[in-house]
Amino acid sequence: MASSLPKSETPLYNHTLPDLEHWLRDLGCERDSEELHLWHAKYPTWSAEIRLEIEELSILYQNPQDQSSTLRRNFKYSLSRQDVENAIFAGP
């Protein structure tokens, strides 16, 4: 039986690791097969590596046409899931 996620306004630190993994899967992200804390998101105009770090989520955006063009953003787990989702998936 799949667990239901906490309300979207709940801070990420109140989510279990399986909840966070479920959330990322639901958003179309794929888990890296070697680095289990690393997730990949791919869109036509950008891609991102999402890292579940100890104290924050770390996002590294890349432009598929220019791999040297990157942007890093970090989001504390004290932010709500909805705020982080809105920020991450708005793109770079």
C-alpha atoms as one frame of an Amber mdcrd trajectory, in Angstrom:
protein
   0.000   0.000   0.000   1.501   3.346  -1.067   1.899   5.948   1.623   0.164
   9.257   1.130   2.322  12.337   1.292   1.935  14.940   4.034   0.114  18.137
   3.032   2.025  20.170   0.461   2.619  23.019   2.921   4.467  20.637   5.273
   8.213  21.337   5.620  10.418  18.773   3.934  12.020  17.841   7.273   8.639
  16.375   8.292   8.714  13.949   5.350  10.243  10.508   5.622  12.883   9.507
   3.093  10.371   7.190   1.351   7.959  10.172   1.158  10.624  12.320  -0.510
  11.459   9.518  -2.941   7.752   9.021  -3.740   7.372  12.781  -4.333  10.343
  12.916  -6.722   9.087   9.862  -8.639   5.625  11.431  -8.934   7.275  14.515
 -10.456   8.923  12.383 -13.133  12.408  12.288 -11.644  14.567   9.199 -11.965
  16.861   7.901  -9.252  20.502   7.374 -10.159  21.369   3.684 -10.132  24.778
   4.224  -8.492  24.330   7.294  -6.278  21.052   6.653  -4.474  20.808  10.199
  -3.079  20.924  11.606  -6.646  17.852  12.119  -8.830  17.585  13.332 -12.441
  14.918  15.551 -14.009  14.891  16.118 -17.783  12.899  18.666 -19.757  13.283
  20.012 -23.305  15.037  23.251 -22.285  16.812  22.161 -19.086  17.812  19.204
 -16.981  18.697  18.968 -13.327  20.458  16.807 -10.802  18.641  16.807  -7.472
  20.737  15.712  -4.514  19.198  14.784  -1.181  21.964  16.152   1.019  22.076
  15.991   4.815  20.839  19.524   5.480  19.316  20.592   2.170  18.276  19.702
  -1.350  20.926  20.704  -3.860  19.885  21.317  -7.475  22.311  21.585 -10.378
  20.589  22.829 -13.535  22.092  22.286 -16.975  21.156  23.471 -20.438  21.058
  20.416 -22.753  22.454  22.498 -25.632  25.317  23.960 -23.556  26.643  21.542
 -20.913  29.068  24.190 -19.633  26.124  26.396 -18.616  25.122  25.346 -15.093
  23.317  26.895 -12.148  23.255  25.548  -8.579  20.510  26.223  -6.057  20.104
  24.899  -2.527  16.864  24.548  -0.600  16.700  23.955   3.145  14.473  21.146
   4.391  12.630  23.733   6.489  10.870  24.954   3.330   7.511  23.473   2.442
   7.315  20.753  -0.176   5.123  22.997  -2.349   7.569  25.924  -2.193  10.503
  23.690  -3.126   8.528  22.019  -5.906   7.515  25.392  -7.338  11.082  26.662
  -7.205  12.751  23.562  -8.645  10.333  22.942 -11.489  10.125  26.574 -12.562
  13.562  25.793 -13.995  16.781  27.765 -13.912
